[in-house]
Amino acid sequence: MTSQVKTRAGTLKSAMTRAAFVRGFREARKGLPMDYGAFTGDGETNARWQYERGRQFGFVYQGELKQGPRVRWQAVQAMEGAVLCQWIR
C-alpha cells in the first residue's frame, strides 16, 4: 500500500517542469504504453503522480510543452483548463 505523501502548495507551471511530468507527456505523445514500473522506489510517489499527470496532459494537449528549457505559456493555460474541467486531477 502506498502511503500518503506530504503535500505543499505549488504552481502548475512548476509541476510541469518536473522530469517525471515531461517524460509522461512525451511518452503519451509518442503513443507509448504507460510504464507501470516507472518511479516505483521508496520516496518516488510524487514522481509517479507527476508521470501520470504528464501522460494525461499528453492526451489532451497537442501543442509543444516547452520552448527550450521553459514551459510554454500556452501549455500552462491548457493545463489550467484541463484541471478546471477535471480532465486532469
C-alpha positions in Angstrom: 0.0 0.0 0.0 1.3 3.5 -0.9 1.4 5.9 2.0 0.2 9.5 1.7 3.0 11.9 0.9 3.4 15.3 2.3 1.7 17.9 0.1 2.5 21.6 -0.4 1.2 24.4 -2.5 2.8 24.9 -5.8 2.0 26.2 -9.3 1.0 24.1 -12.3 4.0 25.6 -14.2 6.4 24.3 -11.6 4.8 20.8 -11.7 5.1 20.8 -15.5 8.8 21.4 -15.3 9.4 18.1 -13.4 11.3 15.4 -15.3 8.6 12.8 -14.5 5.9 15.0 -15.9 7.9 15.7 -19.1 8.6 12.0 -19.5 5.0 11.1 -19.2 3.9 13.8 -21.6 6.5 12.8 -24.2 5.7 9.1 -23.9 2.0 9.7 -24.3 2.5 11.9 -27.3 4.6 9.1 -28.9 1.9 6.6 -28.3 4.0 4.5 -25.9 2.2 2.5 -23.3 2.3 3.5 -19.7 5.4 2.3 -17.9 3.9 0.9 -14.7 7.4 0.2 -13.3 8.5 3.8 -13.5 9.1 5.6 -10.3 8.3 2.6 -8.0 11.1 3.1 -5.5 10.6 4.4 -2.0 10.1 8.2 -1.9 9.0 8.3 -5.6 5.3 8.7 -5.0 5.3 12.3 -6.2 7.2 11.4 -9.3 4.6 8.7 -10.1 1.8 11.2 -9.8 3.7 13.7 -12.0 4.4 11.0 -14.6 0.7 10.1 -14.7 -0.4 13.7 -14.9 2.1 14.3 -17.7 0.6 11.3 -19.6 -2.9 12.6 -19.1 -1.9 16.1 -20.4 -0.2 14.5 -23.4 -3.5 13.1 -24.5 -5.5 16.4 -24.2 -2.9 18.9 -25.4 -1.5 18.7 -28.9 0.9 21.7 -28.7 4.5 21.9 -27.6 5.2 21.6 -23.9 8.4 23.6 -23.8 10.4 26.1 -25.8 14.0 25.4 -24.8 14.1 24.9 -21.1 10.9 26.9 -20.4 7.3 25.7 -20.3 5.3 27.5 -22.9 2.6 29.8 -21.6 0.1 28.1 -24.0 0.8 24.8 -22.3 0.3 26.3 -18.8 -3.1 27.8 -19.9 -4.1 24.5 -21.4 -3.2 22.6 -18.2 -5.2 25.1 -16.2 -8.2 24.5 -18.4 -7.7 20.7 -18.2 -7.6 20.9 -14.4 -10.7 23.1 -14.2 -12.6 20.7 -16.5 -11.4 17.9 -14.2 -9.7 16.1 -17.1 -6.6 16.0 -15.0 -6.6 15.8 -11.2 
